[in-house]
C-alpha cells in the first residue's frame, strides 16, 4: 500500500470508529485527511479539497501544505489555481449553449465555422475540415493531433516561460510538427488543439472575447462563480485570494505566461470550491435550457478515459462512479451521483496529481460515515 493510501485509510478508519459523527466533524476529518496526504508525500507542496453535498446544501473546503515553497506561505482553501484541462468542461458547455440558441449544430462541419485562415491552415496539413463535425471535436474523435504532444512545445515552459502564445501560433505549431492521426470519427485522440478551435468558434458566434463569452453563456453570475475567471483574457475578480503556486518537476510555474494553455483547452483560474459548485450545477441541469442538452454532453462516445463525452469523462473512486474532468496542473473534479457528492481536488505538483483518485476515495469514505 502506498504512503498516500495508507494515510487515507487511517483517516477513513478513524472516521469509521464513530457510529454517527457530528455534522461539524466532517470538516475536521477532511482537514485530517489533507494533512495526512501532505505528510505522506514529501514532494507534494500542497493540496486543496473542496466538497459539495447538494441534497443538504453543505460544503466543505480544506487545504494543507504550502502555497509558495520558496516563501513558505501556508496554502489556504480559498486560493484559486490554474485549472488547465478542467476548462474543457466549461468550453464544451458554452458550445452546447450556442447549439441551444440555434447558432450552430453539432453536425456542422468545422469548415462552416472556422475563420478562413485557420481552415486553410488545417486543410494544407491534410485535415478534411468539411468532414470533421463540431461534435467530433468536442468528444476528441475528429482525427486532430494536439500541439502539446510536441516535445519542444512543452519544453518551452522551461526554455521560454514568458513567451506569449497566440491561438494561430499554437495551431501553426501543430501543423508544422504533427500529421493528422486519422480520418474523422475513426478513433479517439485527446486534443487540446481541437478545443482551441472551439474557442475560436465561441468567439465568432457569440461576438465576444472568449472569457466574456464563456462567462455569459455558462451563466457564471447565476451560478455564483464570483472568483472564477479566464486568466489574461479578463481581469481577476475583486477580492480574490492570490493564486497558489503550481509546480512541474521542481519548476515553479506561477510566473509562466498563461497563454501556454489558455484558449479553450485551458485558461480558467478558480478556487476549488467554485469548481465543485460549477460541476454540481452543470449536472443538476442549471446551465442548459433542456435536460436533453445535458444528456448529450454526458453521453460517452468512446471507452477511453472511462467514457469520454463532451468535456466530461469518467472515474471510479472507492467503488463509486463519477463524471467530471482533470487538468494538467493537478486539478480534478468529479460528481459522484450515487453518493450525492461532488469532490474537487487540487494537488499543486503536477507529478503528484495521480494521487487525486485515492484522495477522492478517502473523501467518499469519510462522507459515508457522516450520513
Secondary structure as UniProt FT lines:
FT   HELIX           3..16
FT   TURN            23..24
FT   HELIX           25..40
FT   TURN            42..43
FT   STRAND          46..53
FT   TURN            54..57
FT   STRAND          58..68
FT   TURN            69..72
FT   STRAND          73..74
FT   TURN            77..78
FT   STRAND          81..82
FT   HELIX           84..86
FT   HELIX           87..100
FT   TURN            101..102
FT   TURN            106..107
FT   HELIX           110..113
FT   HELIX           116..124
FT   TURN            125..126
FT   TURN            129..131
FT   HELIX           134..138
FT   TURN            139..140
FT   HELIX           147..149
FT   HELIX           151..159
FT   TURN            161..162
FT   HELIX           167..177
FT   TURN            184..185
FT   HELIX           192..206
FT   HELIX           210..217
FT   TURN            218..219
FT   HELIX           220..223
FT   TURN            226..227
FT   STRAND          229..230
FT   TURN            231..233
FT   TURN            238..239
FT   STRAND          247..248
FT   TURN            249..250
FT   STRAND          251..252
FT   TURN            254..255
FT   HELIX           258..261
FT   STRAND          268..270
FT   HELIX           272..283
FT   TURN            284..285
FT   HELIX           291..298
FT   HELIX           304..307
FT   STRAND          313..317
FT   TURN            318..319
FT   STRAND          320..327
FT   TURN            328..330
FT   STRAND          331..336
FT   TURN            337..340
FT   STRAND          341..347
FT   HELIX           350..355
FT   HELIX           356..369
//
